[in-house]
Amino acid sequence: GHVNPVSAVKSLRQAANANGVKFVGGIQPHELMRDNINGKVNGVKIKLQGSENLEVMSADIVVISAGANSSEPILGIGSDRLPLLYQPGALAYVQNPSSGIDVDKRLKRIVVDTISQSHILRRRDGTLVIGGGQLVVGGSEDLALDRQSSDSLMSNGTELDDKLVGETMIDSVASNIAPLELLVEAKINGDAVRISRANRPMPSDGLPVVGAIESGLYVTVSHSAMTLGLVLGELSAHEISRIIRGHDEPNDENLYGFKILDSYRPHRFWKRHSQ
């Protein structure tokens, strides 16, 4: 809870820019490019925002790291090879609490209640961040992620409004793990409560997915990105550089990279289907 994801990602992007990384936004992937002889993935055809023309981005290796969208067929993987769960999440933010309680003394680090599946933390600017509760972590069931089920949940009235979600989350942490008077007053006074929503990237077995899907195509997908992202990025970068230099064979997950990642290779899903 001590790391603000927005600030952290901004700092990482600035560092990447300083090292020559170019970020290009407003891109719509159209299809993967393949070598005509061996079928190796060697780039992506894209459309830039506001243009109908296709452009080519060539690459030694294409890395799919698109979160909950990583199994989109257009990206070359598909839900059969990368099954993801539909797990919508929400965070409630209470800014500038008006109760006058010294939050610094009452809430110095993230507090997690595994029974109510709730947590609360405090950012450096004083904002309280509340997450979890059965209402917003998917309830008792997880749904296999597909575009049709996702769209229907958003359009049939089951998507709860921000006010109800925020109040429910506040109730959950106030009754279990947080300074009760602080959050109750915040709820009553409406202290700049806002909600952010997202569909969280969650592989069907709950574990990260890291490694080569096929020749020229590599994938990294995981929940808890702020916890695992840096180490997965470093390990993946090492593996990808070895593949590009021809030191490892990406078609056999047991012949390249770090053994610590062998339990998280995408091939585990294919082996289960074939058994």
Order of alpha helices (4+ residues) and beta strands (2+ residues): alpha-beta-beta-beta-beta-beta-beta-alpha-beta-beta-beta-beta-alpha-alpha-alpha-beta-beta-beta-alpha-alpha
